[in-house]
Amino acid sequence: MDRYGDYCVIFDADRDQVPVFTALEQWVGLADNPGVIAALIDVHERVHGGDAWWP
């Protein structure tokens, strides 16, 4: 598991996809690969506001 600010990601060596959650365990989405985690977080912040702590 790794942190990206207020977000948590879970890396699995057997899969390319990366699940992404907020630090409060709100589902953000499934990144197709580690290279698109930042884009997924950016979209989540645009849709739900910039503060992941208060969904």
C-alpha positions in Angstrom: 0.0 0.0 0.0 1.2 3.5 -0.8 -0.1 7.0 -0.1 -0.7 9.9 -2.5 -1.6 12.7 -0.1 -5.1 11.9 1.1 -5.4 8.8 -1.1 -4.3 5.2 -0.7 -3.4 2.8 -3.4 -2.8 -0.9 -3.2 -0.2 -2.4 -5.5 -0.4 -6.1 -6.4 2.5 -7.5 -8.3 0.2 -10.0 -10.0 -2.1 -7.3 -11.5 -1.7 -4.2 -13.6 -4.8 -2.5 -12.2 -4.5 -0.5 -9.0 -7.4 0.1 -6.6 -7.5 3.7 -5.3 -9.3 4.8 -2.1 -9.4 8.0 0.0 -7.7 7.8 3.4 -11.2 7.5 4.9 -11.8 4.3 2.7 -14.1 6.0 0.1 -13.8 4.1 -3.2 -12.2 6.3 -5.9 -11.8 3.8 -8.7 -9.6 1.3 -10.4 -6.6 2.7 -12.2 -5.8 0.6 -15.3 -2.1 0.8 -14.4 0.1 2.8 -12.0 0.7 5.5 -14.7 -2.9 6.8 -14.5 -3.2 7.0 -10.7 -2.7 10.8 -10.7 -5.3 11.3 -13.4 -7.8 9.2 -11.5 -7.2 11.2 -8.4 -7.5 14.4 -10.4 -10.9 13.4 -11.8 -12.1 12.4 -8.3 -11.2 15.8 -6.9 -12.9 17.6 -9.8 -16.1 15.7 -9.3 -16.2 15.5 -5.5 -14.2 18.6 -4.6 -10.6 19.0 -3.7 -10.8 17.7 -0.1 -10.8 13.9 0.1 -11.4 14.0 3.8 -15.0 15.2 3.5 -16.7 13.3 0.6 
